[in-house]
């Protein structure tokens, strides 16, 4: 009986360790700027599409793919914004920065620039 109890305790401890190690979402604190697909925000690249060819709109996140922090195609959760997919790049984005796309320019301006937690929902 003591061996069974000990075995159950070991399994429970391993389960808790696994849950804490592998199920806790990873996050980074990034400077996130609001943008929209207009000419004011995107200049000559204001064609309504992201770098990956997706339609630009809410949920599109622009990153610096060379920084190695977030990867193209990764699903993320931005505090105060919601879920998004890293499917765009921007020439002004460097390192610990990202841009969150909004459907309207006034929404991007209202968001402005914020220092927020960005959770990685899907590791690529």
N, C-alpha and C positions, 0 to 999 in steps of 0.2 A: 504494500500500500504506500509506503514511504517513497519507493522508487517511482510509482505512478504519479504521486503528488509532485515530486521533483521534476519529472518529465513534463508534466503539464505546466509548471512554473517556468521551465526553460523555454517551452514553446511559446508561452505568453510573452516572455521577455523578448524573444527573437521577433515575434510579430509586432510588438510595440516599437522595437528598434527599426524594423523594416519600414513601418508606417511613418515614423518621424524622419528617417533618412530619405526615403524615396517618394513620399506622398506630399511632403510639404512643398508648396510652390516656391520656386526660385524667383527672386525679384531683384531689380536694380533700381536705384534712384537716378532718374534721368531728367534732363531739362527737356520738357515737351512743349513744342510750339504748335499753335493752331494754324491750319492752312485750309484753303479750299481750292478747287480746280480753276479759279479765275486767273486772268492775266495779271492782276495785282500781286497775287501770291506766287504764281508759277511762271510769269514772264512768257518767253517764247515757247515754253513747253506746256502751255495751257490748252491742251487738246482734249481734256476730259478723261484721259487714260493714265494709268500708273505705269511705272517702269516695266512691270510684268505683263501689261496689256489688259489688266482689269479696269473696269469702269471706276473712275475716281469718285469717292463719296464716303459717307460715314462708315467707319470701320477700317479704312485704309490707313496704314501707318508707314511713314517714310523713315528710313534708317540709313546709317552709314555702314554698308556691308563689309567694308574693309576694317572696321574697328574690332570685329569679333565679339561684340557684346550680344547683339541680336542677329538672327539670320533671316534671310529672305524666306518667306513662306511660313515662318513661325507664327503661331497664334499667341496673342498677348492680352493681358487685361491692364488697362491704364486707369489708375484711381481717378475718379471724377469724370471719366470719359466712357469707359466700358470696354467691351471686347473689340479686338481688331486683328488684322493680319498684316505682317510686315511684307508689303508688296510694292513699295515705292522707295525711291532714293531721291536725295536732294543735294545739290552742290554745296549748300550752306550747312548741311548736317555733318558734324565732325565728332567722332568719339561718343561720349556719353550724352548724346542728344537724339531726339526723335521728333517727328512732326505727326500730329493727329489730324486727319482730314475731316472737314465739316462740309455739309451740303451748301451752306450759304456763307458769304464773306463776313457778315455781321457776327455769326457764331464763332468763326475763327478769331476775329478781333476780340470778342468777349472772352474767349478762352485765354488769349494772349500767350504768355510764356509762363510755365509753371514747373516747379521742381516737384515731381511726383514719383510714387512707386509704380514700376512697370513689372507686372508678374508674367513670367513665362508659363504659358498654359500647355505648350506643346514643344518638346525638344526636337530639333531637326538635326 
